[in-house]
Amino acid sequence: MNIRHNSAPRRIPTVVTFLEMRAKPAVLAPLPKGKIVILRAEHPPVHFYRYLYDTIGAPYHWVDRKKLADEALAKIIQAPQVELYVLHVDGCPGGMAELDFSKDAVCNLAYFGLTPECIGRGLGFFFLQQTVELAWTRPIQRYTVNTCTLDHRRALPLYQRVGFVPYSREERYIELP
Ligand SMILES: CC(C)(COP(=O)(O)OP(=O)(O)OC[C@H]1O[C@@H](n2cnc3c(N)ncnc32)[C@H](O)[C@@H]1OP(=O)(O)O)[C@@H](O)C(=O)NCCC(=O)NCCS
């Protein structure tokens, strides 16, 4: 008997919202409980990046970076214009923020999220607001981010809470590997 495996990728429809801020907003977030440290991961090893990306993104269909070979991924995350910040909570990695300064006068928050056990503790607001502070220490005129309907339900309101303003929406498909 011939068994046919359907190897076609699964496509999930989603709506992406694009947001921006064009000046540093006057928003401050309270310091959450616990021992909180944000460290830049300089020249991050691919295995460490994949650990963060998969731990944070697996429940939300983060797949784009999973499709990349190690060499291709290293080229992106170790580029001098890309800065990876890791939130540490009580000594363990609890979140990642990937800031991409490769476009002139723009910072794009390429990836942002918390590990599952850190969600729902006010850490997202604090960490995101810290990225706003950091981005605007640079000579930028725009700080941008996008979020899709598959992300956590608090992502879009949180981005707006720290000062991002939606400017465009697009229907897209996520192609699962
Ligand atoms: C998006 C994300 C960063 C938001 O973080 P969060 O922890 O969910 O949101 P906040 O930091 O605003 O915390 C608010 C929640 O913490 C709760 N909380 C508990 N203790 C708190 C405290 N001391 N201070 C503030 N809020 C607290 C609040 O009640 C609220 O929960 P509720 O809405 O159920 O009432 C996070 O959900 C996440 O990383 N999700 C997975 C990845 C993702 O979707 N990333 C975005 C991709 S674009």
The ligand as a Gaussian input file, in Angstrom:
#p B3LYP/6-31G(d) Opt

LIG

0 1
 C        3.425000      40.781000      24.691000
 C        4.046000      40.563000      26.053000
 C        5.473000      41.057000      26.062000
 C        3.260000      41.371000      27.087000
 O        3.751000      41.090000      28.388000
 P        2.693000      40.788000      29.551000
 O        3.373000      40.277000      30.732000
 O        1.694000      39.884000      28.912000
 O        2.025000      42.223000      29.793000
 P        2.387000      43.344000      30.876000
 O        3.837000      43.444000      31.095000
 O        1.684000      44.567000      30.406000
 O        1.726000      42.814000      32.189000
 C        0.349000      42.990000      32.382000
 C       -0.228000      41.780000      33.051000
 O        0.541000      41.445000      34.199000
 C       -0.314000      41.466000      35.353000
 N        0.517000      41.863000      36.500000
 C        0.821000      41.064000      37.543000
 N        1.622000      41.703000      38.389000
 C        1.834000      42.940000      37.895000
 C        2.581000      44.060000      38.318000
 N        3.280000      44.032000      39.459000
 N        2.580000      45.168000      37.563000
 C        1.879000      45.192000      36.393000
 N        1.155000      44.155000      35.937000
 C        1.142000      43.029000      36.670000
 C       -1.420000      42.413000      34.979000
 O       -2.570000      42.189000      35.766000
 C       -1.637000      42.064000      33.518000
 O       -2.363000      40.864000      33.393000
 P       -3.947000      40.852000      33.005000
 O       -4.076000      41.540000      31.660000
 O       -4.279000      39.393000      32.962000
 O       -4.602000      41.622000      34.098000
 C        4.011000      39.066000      26.454000
 O        2.667000      38.650000      26.561000
 C        4.751000      38.152000      25.509000
 O        5.954000      38.154000      25.468000
 N        4.011000      37.337000      24.753000
 C        4.596000      36.319000      23.895000
 C        5.378000      36.850000      22.703000
 C        4.642000      37.954000      21.982000
 O        3.464000      37.860000      21.666000
 N        5.410000      39.007000      21.704000
 C        4.931000      40.144000      20.946000
 C        5.274000      39.936000      19.546000
 S        5.053000      41.340000      18.556000

